Amino acid sequence: MKKITNKKTNKANNRPNCLKVTKKAQKVNLQTVTINGFKFRTSAREARAIKKAMSA
């Protein structure tokens, strides 16, 4: 299984009710897509685009 996305984790602020700012990581939503018998891990947005391109 190969990872074919170029996306990386996003760094954002975690803001609770006390307004203390700490950093948190927003990870990429990786999904497994099968194309011609090969499995790839892509982001959800890219998986949707691949699915639309395959059906059209």
C-alpha positions, -999 to 999 in steps of 0.1 A, spaced: 0 0 0 15 33 -11 7 68 2 3 91 -28 -8 123 -11 14 153 -4 -7 167 24 9 171 59 -5 176 94 -18 210 101 -9 229 132 -37 247 149 -44 263 183 -64 245 210 -86 271 228 -105 258 258 -128 279 279 -99 293 300 -84 306 267 -50 291 274 -34 286 239 -17 253 232 -8 237 199 -26 207 185 -20 187 153 -49 182 128 -40 150 110 -50 142 74 -80 120 68 -63 91 49 -85 66 31 -77 35 12 -86 35 -25 -82 5 -48 -73 13 -84 -68 -15 -109 -60 -40 -81 -35 -17 -63 -42 -1 -30 -33 35 -23 -38 58 7 -50 92 -2 -68 120 15 -106 120 15 -107 149 -10 -84 131 -34 -102 98 -29 -135 115 -39 -119 131 -70 -104 97 -80 -139 80 -76 -155 107 -97 -128 104 -125 -132 66 -125 -170 67 -130 -170 94 -157 
